[in-house]
Amino acid sequence: MLQKLSYFNLILAIIYLLVYLKSGTFNSTAGIFVIIVFSWLCLRSYQLDNYKWKVWHYLTGLWSLYFIGTIIYGIYNIIAPAIEYNFISNDTLTYLTIGIVFSISVLVHIIIYFLRSCKELRG
């Protein structure tokens, strides 16, 4: 499950990059890069069968949470006026769909990976 979720997040990161980022800022470009690195660290842990978190796991995990938080905040700022004005374009709907799936996927990935790490520490 963790391996498939890592691959899924890698694919979603690339799709998000291609669909959304026409002119990326440092925050968005670095956020996607960090999610790719976190997924790679997870895949590497799966290959080595060693799920202990090191400093890189915590740094990339926290930055990923921060980036997903900015995506969720952006989604909220799009949905609120869309509901108020009762209008949403197809491009916006595409962004919202990708953003919501991407956010949920990364959050679930971080939680499952962290729980797996805690399970390995306990024995």
C-alpha positions as CSV (number, residue, x, y, z in Angstrom):
1,M,0.0,0.0,0.0
2,L,2.7,2.4,1.0
3,Q,4.7,1.7,-2.2
4,K,1.7,2.2,-4.4
5,L,0.8,5.4,-2.6
6,S,4.4,6.7,-3.2
7,Y,4.1,6.0,-6.9
8,F,0.6,7.6,-7.0
9,N,2.0,10.8,-5.3
10,L,4.9,11.0,-7.7
11,I,2.5,10.8,-10.6
12,L,0.1,13.4,-9.0
13,A,3.0,15.7,-8.3
14,I,4.0,15.6,-12.0
15,I,0.3,16.1,-13.1
16,Y,-0.1,19.0,-10.6
17,L,3.1,20.6,-11.9
18,L,2.0,20.3,-15.6
19,V,-1.6,21.4,-15.1
20,Y,-1.3,24.1,-12.5
21,L,2.1,25.7,-12.5
22,K,2.3,27.9,-15.5
23,S,4.8,30.2,-13.7
24,G,5.8,28.7,-10.5
25,T,6.9,30.5,-7.4
26,F,9.7,29.2,-5.2
27,N,7.1,28.0,-2.6
28,S,5.1,25.9,-5.2
29,T,8.2,24.6,-7.0
30,A,10.0,23.6,-3.8
31,G,6.8,22.1,-2.4
32,I,6.4,19.8,-5.3
33,F,10.1,18.9,-5.3
34,V,9.9,18.1,-1.6
35,I,6.9,15.9,-2.1
36,I,8.8,14.0,-4.8
37,V,11.8,13.6,-2.4
38,F,9.5,12.4,0.4
39,S,7.9,9.8,-1.9
40,W,11.4,8.7,-3.0
41,L,12.5,8.4,0.6
42,C,9.5,6.2,1.3
43,L,10.2,4.0,-1.7
44,R,13.8,3.7,-0.6
45,S,12.7,2.7,2.9
46,Y,10.4,0.1,1.3
47,Q,13.3,-1.3,-0.7
48,L,15.6,-1.5,2.3
49,D,12.8,-2.7,4.6
50,N,13.9,0.0,7.1
51,Y,11.1,2.5,8.0
52,K,13.0,4.5,10.6
53,W,12.7,8.2,10.1
54,K,15.9,10.3,9.9
55,V,16.2,14.0,9.8
56,W,15.5,14.1,6.0
57,H,12.2,12.4,6.6
58,Y,11.1,15.0,9.2
59,L,12.3,17.9,7.1
60,T,10.6,16.8,3.9
61,G,7.5,15.6,5.8
62,L,7.0,18.9,7.5
63,W,7.6,20.9,4.3
64,S,5.1,18.7,2.5
65,L,2.5,19.3,5.2
66,Y,3.2,23.1,4.9
67,F,2.8,22.9,1.1
68,I,-0.4,20.8,1.3
69,G,-1.7,23.4,3.8
70,T,-1.1,26.2,1.3
71,I,-2.9,24.1,-1.4
72,I,-5.9,23.5,1.0
73,Y,-6.0,27.2,1.8
74,G,-6.0,28.0,-1.9
75,I,-8.8,25.5,-2.5
76,Y,-10.8,27.1,0.3
77,N,-10.3,30.6,-1.2
78,I,-11.5,29.3,-4.6
79,I,-14.5,27.3,-3.3
80,A,-15.9,30.1,-1.1
81,P,-16.4,32.6,-3.9
82,A,-17.6,29.8,-6.3
83,I,-20.3,28.9,-3.9
84,E,-21.2,32.6,-3.2
85,Y,-21.5,33.4,-7.0
86,N,-22.7,30.0,-8.0
87,F,-20.2,29.7,-10.8
88,I,-17.1,27.5,-11.4
89,S,-15.2,27.2,-14.7
90,N,-13.9,23.9,-16.1
91,D,-10.3,25.0,-15.5
92,T,-11.0,25.8,-11.9
93,L,-12.9,22.5,-11.5
94,T,-9.9,20.6,-12.9
95,Y,-7.5,22.4,-10.5
96,L,-9.8,21.7,-7.5
97,T,-10.1,18.1,-8.4
98,I,-6.4,17.6,-8.8
99,G,-5.6,19.7,-5.7
100,I,-8.1,17.9,-3.5
101,V,-7.0,14.4,-4.6
102,F,-3.3,15.4,-4.3
103,S,-3.7,16.9,-0.8
104,I,-5.6,13.9,0.5
105,S,-3.1,11.5,-1.0
106,V,-0.1,13.3,0.4
107,L,-1.7,13.6,3.9
108,V,-2.6,9.9,3.9
109,H,0.9,9.0,2.7
110,I,2.6,10.9,5.5
111,I,0.3,9.5,8.1
112,I,0.7,5.9,7.0
113,Y,4.4,6.2,6.6
114,F,4.8,7.8,10.1
115,L,2.6,5.1,11.7
116,R,4.7,2.4,10.0
117,S,7.8,4.1,11.3
118,C,6.4,4.1,14.9
119,K,5.3,0.5,14.6
120,E,8.9,-0.5,13.6
121,L,10.4,1.5,16.5
122,R,8.1,-0.4,19.0
123,G,9.2,-3.7,17.8
